[in-house]
Amino acid sequence: MLRISEDQVKETLSMKKAISTIEDAYRDNIAGTFYSGDRIFMPINGKENVGQWLVANTETQPHFGSKFSAVFPGNRSKGLPSVISTISLYSRETGVLEALIDANYLTAIKTGANAGVATKLYAREDAHTLGIIGTGLQAYSQVLAIQEVRKIKKLIVSDIDKKRVKEFISMIEKVKNSDYEIVAAESNDELVQNSDIICTCTTSHKPVFDGKKLKPGTHINAIGSFTSFMQEIDSTTVKRASKIVTEHMSGLWDAAGDILIPLKNGEISKSDVTGTIGEALVGNIKKRESNDEITLNESVGSGVLDIALAIMIYEKEKQ
C-alpha cells in the first residue's frame, strides 16, 4: 500500500493538469464509464461539524476509491485546518487497498479546477475582474484555476479577517500568471458590484452578499454550501441566475443549501437547475448565450472528480 502525503500531492498536481484531468473525467462520466455512488453525510459533534463520504468507480482504469472529508469550522482557532480529507484507492481486480492519499490540497485543487471548467463554459469571454470572498486554501485554488481560463486584469479580495486578506494577497502575488492588480475590498457588496467572476469560498451559514448587487453578465462559482442548512449565497442570486450548473445532480439535491433553501421556500423549482458541467462540456445542455446572463456554478463535490485526480497522482507516484 502506497502512502502519499500532502507534499507529494503538491509536487505532482498542477492546476493545468487538474483541469485537463477533470474534463476527461466528465466525458467518461457522461459516457457512463466513470460514476459515483450515493454520498453519505453525517453530523459529528454538533451541527456545524460534519463528515461525508464519496465513492466512485471507473471502468477505464483498474481502480475504484472513496473519499472521506470532515469540516470542523472551529479548527481554525486551534491552528488546525477546518477541512480534513483523505482518499483511499482500491484495486478493481482484488479490492485490496492500493493507496492512502492525504487529500486536503487535492480537494482544493479539484474544486478550483472544476470552477475553472465551469468558468470556461459560462463566464463571458471578456470577463477580466475576479472577486474572491474568503481567503483559505479553497480561495487560493480558485485564483489558480480562473487565471488559467480567463485573462485576469484585476483581483478583488474580501474576508471578515482583514489580516488574512493581506496574507492572501501576498501569497497570490507569488503565483499569479500575469501582471494583474490585486486589491482588498471594503465590503463584499463592493466586491460583487465590481466583479465579472465571483468565487465564494467560505464556511458561512448565511449569505455573504446581496444578490441585488450583482451586475448583468456575472458568473458565480459558489463552493461553500456543502450541507442542506448552509446558504452562502442568497435566494435572490439563485433566482437571478438564468443557468445553474453543478458537478453531480443527486449531490446537489442532497447537500446544497444554496439551492435547497429557496427550493423549500417555493422560490425556485427543480427545473430551474440547468444540469451538470459535464453535460455542458459535451454539448448536451446550453452554455452562456448572452453577455447579460447571470450564471451560477453551485459546487457540491463529486467522487468522480476526486478519484480521477487521485488515480492520476497514484499512477505517477508508483513509477
N, C-alpha and C positions, 0 to 999 in steps of 0.2 A: 504494500500500500504506500502510495506516494503522498507525503505531507507537503503542501505548497503554502508558503507564508505570504503575508501581505506584501512584503518587499519583493518577493519573486513575481507576484502578480503585477506589481507596479513596473517591474523591469520588462515584462512580456507584453503588457496590454497597452497599446497606443490607442488614442481616440479614433484616428483614421481607420485602423484595423477593426476596432469595435463597431463602427458604423457599417463597414462592409460586411462583417460577420452577422450583424443583426438584420441587415437587408436580406442576406441569404437565408437566415432562419425564418424570416417572414414568408419568403417564397416557398420554402419547404412546408411551412405550416399551412399555407393556402392549398398546397398540393396534397396535404394530408399525410405527409411522411415525418412530420415533427409536431408533436401535440402534447398538450398539458392535461393533467388530471385536475380534479377539483381541489381548490385550496382549503387548508384547514386554518381556522382563525381562533385564537383563544386569549381572552383577557388574563393577565397574570399579575397578581399582587396589586390590585387596584385598577380602576377603569382606564387610566392613562397608559399603563404598561401592558403591552400586547406582544404576542408571539404568533407567527404564521409560518406555514409550511407550504411550499410549492413543489410540484413534481413534474417531470417531463421525460418523454421518450422519443428517440429518433430512429427511424428505420434505415437511415443512410449512413449511420456510424455505429460502432459496436459498444455504445454506452447508453445508459439512462441515468437519471440523477434526481436529487432532491435538494432543496434549499430551505434552511431554517433562518428566519430573521426575527429579531426581538427589538422592540422600540421601547426604551425607558427614558423619557424626556428629562427626568431628574438627574440622570447620569452626568450631564454637563457640569453641574455644580460640584460634582465629586471628582472632576478631572478625568471622567471616563467617556467613551463615545456613547451617544444617545441611541445609535443604531448598531446592532451586532449581527453579523451574518456569516453563515458557514454553508458550503456546498459539499455534498457527498456525491461522488461519481461511482457507478457500479458497472460491471460487465453485463451486457445483454445476453452473453452466452452462458455465464455461470451464476450471475447475481452477486459475485464477490466484490467487496469494496475495493476500488482501484485508487481512489484519491480523496483526500480531505483537504478542502481549499478554503483558506481564510477569504471571506468574500465581501468585506466592507468596501474596499476600493473597487472591486469588480462590480458590486451593486451600483455604486455611484457612477462609474463609467458607463455601465449598461443603461442606467436611467438617463444620463446625459446623451449618450449615443442615440437612444430611442427618441429623445426630444430633437436631436439633430435630424433624424429621418423625418419626423413629423414636420419640422420646420422647413425642410427641403420641399415637402409636398404642399404645405399650407401657408407659409409666410409669403408676403409679397416679394417679388424678385428684387425690388429696390429697398426692402427693409434694411435699415442700417443702424438704428438705435436700439440697443438691448437693455432692458431693465431687469435686474435680478433682486428679488426680495428674499432675504436670507443669506447667510454667509458661511454655511457649513460646507462639508465635502460635496454634498449634492449640488450646491450652488456653483462650486468650483468646476464640477464636471459639466454643468450646463454651459458655462462660458467656453470651455474647451470644445464642446460639440458645436455650439452655434457659430463660433468663429470659423469652423471648418466648412460650413454650408452657406454662409452669407458674409458679405463684405461689411464688417462692423466698423463704423466710424466713431461711435460713442457708446460707452458702457456706463449705466447709472446703477448705483448700488444702494440698497436700503436694508437696515436691520435695527431691531429695538436696542441692540447693544452697539453704540457708536464706536467703541474701541475696536470691536470686531470688524466693523466696516473698514477702518484704517488698515487693519492687519490683512483683510481680504484684498483690498486694493493693492497693497504691496506685493501680495502673492501673485495676483493676476499680472501685474507689471512684468513679472519674470517669465510668464508663459504665453503672453499674447502674441499672435502671429502676424500682427501688423501694428502700425503706429497709431492706434486709436486712443481717444481721450477717455479717461476714467474719472468719474465724479461721484461724490456722495449725495444722495437725495435728501432734501429737507423733510420729506414725508413720502409715504407710499403713494398717496394720491398724486403728488407732483411727479413721481416716477412714472405712474400709469399714464398721465396726460402727455408725457413726452417720449414714450417708447413705442417702437414699431413691433417689437417682440418682447413679451414679458414672461419670465420664469418665476414661479412662486415655489420656494424651497424651504418651507418652514414646517414645524410640528404644531402649528396653531390649530385650535379647535373652533375658532371663529374667523370670519372673513378678514383678510388682511388689506383689502382695498375696496373702494366704492365702484361698482361696475358701471355706474352712470358716467364716470370719468373717462372710460375707455374711448379712444378716438377710432373712427371708422378705419378698417384695414388692419387692425391689430391682430396678431397671432399670440395665443397664450399657451404655455406649457405649464400645467398645474400638476405638481408632483407630490404635494404634501398630504393630501387627504387619502389616507390608507385604511380608514375604518368608516363604518356607516354613520358614526356620530361626529366625525370631523368635517368642518366646512371651511376650507382655506380660501375659497372664492365664493362670492355671494350669488344668490339666485338671479339677480339682475344680469350678471355676467353670463351665466348659463343661458338665460332667455335671449340675450342679445346675440349669442353665437349662432351663426347660420349653419355651421358644420361642427360637429363634436365627434372626435375620434378617440380611440383608446387602443391598448395592446390586445386586450382579451375581454370579450363581451361578458362572459359569466363572471369574471373577476370584477368588472365594473358594477354589476348588479349585487355582488357580494360585499363590496368594500368601499366604494367611492361616495363618501358623504356629500361631496360637492354636487353630485347628481342625485343621490338617493333622497336627500332632504327636500329639494324642490319637487322631486317626483312624489314624495309622500304628501307634500302640501298641495298637490294638484296644480303646481305652476308649470310643469312640463309633463310630457308623456314619453314613454319608451321610444316612440317613433322619432323623437327629436334627436336621438343619438344616431349619427350617420353610419358608423361602422368602425372597422379596425384599420389601423395604419397599414397592416399587411394588405387588406383589400384595396386601399388607395394605391399602394405601391404597385400592385399588379393591374390596376385599372378597373377593378370591379365596382368601385364607388368613385364619386367625383372628388377632384381636388379643388383648390381655390378657383373660383370662377370670376371674381371681380376684385378690384382694388379696395372696395368699400366693405367687403365682408369681414366680420369678426369671427375668427376660428379658434377652436379650443381643442387641445390635446389633453385629455384627462387621464393621467398616468396612474395605473393601479398595479403595475408589475405583471410579469408573465414568466412562468417557469421555462418556457421555450427559450426566451432570450438569455436568461441566467445560465441555463445548461449549455446553450450554444457557445457562450463565451468560456465557460468552464472547460468544455471539451477542447476548444482551441488552445487554451493555456496548458491543459494537461498533455496534449499531444506534443507541444513544444518542449515542456519541461522534462518529459520522459526520454527525450532523444539523447 
